[in-house]
Amino acid sequence: MNVSDFNYKLPEELIAQRPAEKRDASRLLVIHRDTGALEHKTFHDILSYFQPGDCLVLNDSKVIPARLFGIKKDTGARVEFLLSRRLQGDTWETLVRPGRRVHPGDRILFGEHGELEAIVTERGEEGTRIVEFHYAGNFMDHLEAIGKIPLPPYIARETTPEDKVRYQTVYCQTEGSVAAPTAGLHFTPELLEQARAKGIRIANLTLHVGLGTFRPVKCDQVEAHVMHFEDYAVSREAADLVNETKAAGGRIISVGTTACRTMESATDENGVLQPGEGSTGIFIYPGYRFKMVDSMITNFHLPKSTLLMLVSALYDRENMLRAYEVAVKERYRFFSYGDATLIL
């Protein structure tokens, strides 16, 4: 299967640079797999497609202010860090710019008074650095004070205070992502409360989104691509809720690709979602047989991306690309701050 088979033409002006004025005012493209029909709706209409006893599965990971600007302790040269993944304790895998200036043994200071210090311990994969942070107090407090929200590279502007709110879901809890699980950005507290009132179950799990979500597929054949690993956690409560829904004939509706990848990783061959923590590099593309997910809410994804391959696996490549062509023609807004799709 060729990566080029998942390409499509997207006018640059359709890449959303800012969120919609209201979260649930985004447009919604409803994709009916059984008939091939497409409907043009608004996100606050979405609950009309769900039934009592269905289960929405949310990724409650919180985006951390992972973009840091500092100076080398010995020379004063400016350095930018983008935290990629916590390896253990205060040790992180980090993207560094300019990489040629940063070597093992270097010390980088962050904050007005050097409140946060990073020691580069080794070179990582694909140009990353492994660093160990030293500080007084709480690490996340320091990040909140001096870090910036890491917007995706296709958002061509600087971070604003608004992004600290709007590039988070309203239900985020567990800190650790460097990119938002963007399908959830459209939900408001009121919409979630309406879902509960309708008898729709809501389960929370966690997958910390890493920088791999932005990395392009560089090989020509889909099957040759290797995913980066991301950490996840499924509570006993969430697993029970999902499994009970499935057993009762309700639909499992994944809010985003990250919740989908978590469930498909943690579901055993008997179709039972297992609680626990782990790390997943699951790569879902056409031909994959889903073990748990029935439907999905998701944004529009980049051409030739692993996420477009994933949603094509839930439907099929030809019809998904046809839906994207319609979305372009109808001037939907694309990517992280863009509009949503509901794949039924």
N, C-alpha and C positions, 0 to 999 in steps of 0.2 A: 504494500500500500504506500503510495507516494505522499509525502508531506505536501507537495504542491496541489494535491487534490483538495486540500482544505483552504485554498486561497479564495479570496473574494475582493472586489474593489470597494474601497471605503473612502469617500471624500473626507479630507482632513477636517473640514468644518463640522462634521457630525461627531467628532470626538469631544465628549462633554468636558469642559474645563472647570465647571462649577456645578454644585448640586442643584436640583430643582428647588424652587422656593420653599415648598413643603415636601416632606419625605414621601407621603403617599399620593402626591399629585403627579408623580412620574407616569409616563405612559406604560401600558402593558400590552404586549403582543401575546395573545393566547393561541397556542399551537395544539390543535386536536390531532393526535397521532392516528386515531381510528378512521377519521374521514379526510384528513389532510387540510381541513378548514382552518383559516386564520381569522381571529377576531381582534379588533383594535379597541382597547379599553383603557381605563385609568387604574392605577394600582389599588386605589381604595375600593375598587369593584371586586377584588380578588376573592373575598370570602364567599361570594355567590357560587364559586366553582367547587367549594368544599362541603362535605357532609358531616353531620355529627358522627363521632367515632373515628374520623380521620385524624392523623397525627402530623403536625408540623414539627420538623426537626431543625433546631437552630444551632449554629456554632457561636458560642458565647465568648470566644477569644477577643481580647482587647488589644488594639494597636498601641504599641509603645512609641514614645518619641525617640526613634532609633537613629536619627540623623544628628551627628555631633560634629562640632567644629572646634578644633583645638590647635595647639602648637607643640612642636618638638621641644622637649625640655632643654636640650643642649644647644640648639641652633635658633630656636624661635620660628622655624619654618612652619607655615600653615598646613594643616592636615585635616581632611574630612573623613569621618568614619560613618559607615552605615552598618549597624548591627544586623547580622543575618540570623544567627541562631545561638541560643544559650547551650553550651556543651555540658557544663556542670558548674554549679556554684557561681563564681564570678568570672568564669572563663567563657569567652564568646568567640564565635567565628564572625569575622568582620570584613566587609569590603572597605578598601582604603584608597583614597585619592589625594595626591598622586602616589601610586604604589611604588614607583621607583625610588622614592625618598624614604620609605619606611621599611626597616629591616629588623630581624630578631635582635632583641636587646634594647631597642629604642624605647624611650619613655615619652608619652604624649600627655599633655595637661589640658584639661577641659574646665570651663567655668572661669569667672572673672579672677578668682584667686586660686585656680588649680585645684578645686574641690574634688575633682575626679581625675585619677591618674591611671593610665593604661600602659602596661608593659607588654611589648610584642614578644611572644615566646617562640613562635615558629611561623613558617609559611604554610598556608592551607592550600586546598585545591582551588583551581581556576582563579588564581591571583588573590585569593583571600589571605588574611592574616589571623592567626590565633592570638588573642590578647587576654590578659588578666587584669581586671580592674581592682584598684585600691582606693579606699574612701573611708570617711567617718560617717556613721549614721546609716541611712537606708538608700540602697542603690536606686530604686525606682523614684524616690523623692528627688534625687539628683537629676535623673533623666527628665522628670517633669519640669524641673527648674531650668535646665540648660539645653535639652534636646528639642528637636523639631519633628513633627509628624512627617514620615517619609512618603510623600505623594508619588504615584507611579510616574515613570519617565515620560509618558505621553501627555501628562498634564503640564503644559509649558508655562508655568508661573511659579512664583514663590509661595510657600505656605503662609496662610493667614490664620488669625485666631479662630475664625469660623471652622477651619478644617479640624481643629482639635475636638470639635463637637460633631460635625457632619461626616467626618471620615471614621466615625465609630457607630456601631449599632446602638439602639436604645437599650438593649439587653446585655451589652458586653459586661463581663465580670472578671475573666481570668487573663491577666497581663501576659503578653508573649508574642503577639503577631507583629510583623513588620509591614503587613499589608492587610487591608480590611477584607472580611468576608462580605463582599459588596452586595450580594443579593439581599442581605438583611437590612441594608441601609434604608430601604423603602418602608419598613415597618415603623409605626408609631405606637406608643403605649396604648392609645385608644383602640387601634386596630387589633392589637393582640388581646385586649380585654374583650372586644367584640367576638373574637374567635373563641375565646373560652366560654363566653355566654352562649355561643351557638353549639357548644358541645364538642368543639375541636380540641383535641389534646395537643399539648406543647411539651416537647422534650428538648432539653439542653445538653449538648456535648461540647467538647473543645478540640479544635485543631489549630495549632499556632502556625499561621501562614508565613512561609519563608520567602526569600528573594527569588527562589526558583520559579515562583508564579510569573515573574517578569522575564525570565530567561528564554530566549527564542530556541526553537528546535533547529539545530544546526545540521542534522543529517538529512539525507534525501529520503530514506525509508522510515516510515513511522515506527516499525518494529525495532529499529536500531536505537531509538531514543531511550535514554535512561533518566528517570525522574530523580529529583533531589528528595531526601527524606524530611518529613515533618512530624513533630510530636503531637500525639492526641491522647485524649482521656475520655472514657465513657463511664459514667457513674452507674451504680446498680439501679438507681431510680430511673434513669433514662433508658437503660436496657430493658427493664421490666415494662415500662410504658410502651416502648416501640414493639416489643415482642407480644404484649397483650393486644395491641392494636392489630398487628398482623394476624394473630390467631383468630381474632374476632371478625376478620374480613375488611377491616378499615384500610385506607390507603396510607402509605408512608410517603409524605411529601417533603423532600429535601429542600431546605432553604439554602441554596447555593451548592457549588461544586465541592467545597471543603467538607460540609456535612455529609455529602454523598460519599466522598472518598473515605471518610472516617467510618461510616456505616459499612461500606463494602469491604473495608479492611478488617473490621472487627466482627463481621458476621461469619459464622462457621458454615461448613458445607451442608448442614441441616437447616440453614436459613434462620439461625438463632443469633441475635446480636449479643456478643459477650462483653460484660463490663471489664474495665481494666485500663491500663496505660500502655502505650506502645509508640512505635515510630513507623511511619508508612511511606513507601515509595511507590504505591500502586499507580499504575498507568492504565487508564481506561480509554479504549478506542474501539471503533466499530468491530463487532465480533464478540465483544465481552458480554457475558450473561449476568445480568444484575441479580444479586441475591436478596436484596432488601428494598431498594428504592423503587417506588412506583411512579412518582411524578416529581417534577423539579421546578423550583422558582430560581431563575438565574439571570444575570445581565447578559448583554451581548459581548462576545469575546473576540480577541484579536485574530486576524487571519493567520492560518497555519499554526495556531497555538494548541497546546495539549488540552486546554479547556474547551475549545471548539470541537476537538476530537471526542472529548468526553460526552458533550451533549449530543453529538452525532451518533454516539453509541446507544444513547437512550432512545433516539428516533432513528434516523439514518442520514447518511451524508448528503444525498441528493436533496431530500426534502428539507433538511436543516438549512442548507445553502439557499434553497429557494425562499425559505422564510426570511433569511438575512437579506436577500435581494429585495424582497417586498419592504422590509424595514428601512433599507437605504432609500428606496423610492418614496416611502412615506415620511422620510426625514426624522426617523427615530434618533435618539441620542445614544452614543455607544460608549462602552467600557465602564470604568469604575463609578463615575458620577452620572452615568447614563440611565436609560430606561431599562425595563425588565421584560423578561419572557416568562410565561407559564407553560410548561410542557406537560400536557395531560395525556 
